[in-house]
Amino acid sequence: MKHPIKTIQIDSETLSKARELYSEHEKEMEAYLDILLEWNEKINLVSRNVSRETVREHIIHSLLPIPLGLIQWHDKWIDSGTGGGLPGIPLAICEKEKRWILNDNVRKKMKAVDDIVNKIELKNADIIAKSISLVELEKGTGLVTKHAFKIKDLLRLLGKAPWQTILMWKGVEDVEKEVRRAHKDIIATIYEFNFGKDEPFYEGKGIVKIER
Ligand SMILES: C[S@@+](CC[C@H](N)C(=O)[O-])C[C@H]1O[C@@H](n2cnc3c(N)ncnc32)[C@H](O)[C@@H]1O
């Protein structure tokens, strides 16, 4: 198996740009945050007893591929393992020209996400409530997924689906090992966040781009 890996260090300018995006769309983002936290009291979408500030940071974390120029490659994206809509809903709020499919195999989570999408009037998002292994992925659809799968497991679930680009939000410590465990030839680019000691939320985190 061939697994070429490239690592790119990302500085805090990218984080500042993601924060600016949040501010530009603040009304919709804060409405999303309100309804997500309401649902989180009923079902576990983000961790229990999490603060509003931390969930806001999860939203900003979701936006980082936009300033990195990673969203431009596809007009349609699927967010698999979306849970409460992360990263798909924040990305759909900022990238209205693109279509976003929000996917999770837990039906009650998808019911909550459907309610959120309707209440914030997000017109460019659809919902698919089943395992990613059962989704018929159209050619040319990109895949985003935040802290939901190991690389090897996701590739196995995707089987023969015609995927092209996968963006995975991950801890970077063991990511090279994970790439090498893949049973397919893949090319990995690791965008490692180096935002400094003042941004502890992002320590050890990154986004991995996987291509064939
Ligand atoms: C740790 S949560 C992450 C949720 C969200 N991406 C976030 O960052 O807050 C992982 C999610 O993956 C979903 N999941 C696990 N296996 C899946 C599968 N085969 N297809 C679709 N979703 C799956 C789980 O139901 C869960 O909601």
The ligand as a Gaussian input file, in Angstrom:
#p B3LYP/6-31G(d) Opt

LIG

0 1
 C      -18.191000      11.663000      18.394000
 S      -19.613000      11.962000      17.440000
 C      -19.087000      13.406000      16.552000
 C      -20.231000      14.300000      16.246000
 C      -19.888000      15.590000      15.503000
 N      -19.212000      15.341000      14.246000
 C      -19.103000      16.544000      16.360000
 O      -17.949000      16.830000      16.048000
 O      -19.648000      17.015000      17.382000
 C      -19.564000      10.702000      16.181000
 C      -20.867000      10.518000      15.413000
 O      -20.677000       9.557000      14.365000
 C      -21.890000       8.846000      14.198000
 N      -21.628000       7.595000      13.454000
 C      -20.965000       6.494000      13.897000
 N      -20.945000       5.531000      12.954000
 C      -21.597000       6.041000      11.868000
 C      -21.912000       5.521000      10.575000
 N      -21.544000       4.293000      10.210000
 N      -22.568000       6.318000       9.690000
 C      -22.949000       7.575000      10.055000
 N      -22.695000       8.107000      11.287000
 C      -22.028000       7.356000      12.180000
 C      -22.384000       8.656000      15.632000
 O      -23.756000       8.366000      15.704000
 C      -22.019000      10.006000      16.258000
 O      -23.109000      10.906000      16.192000

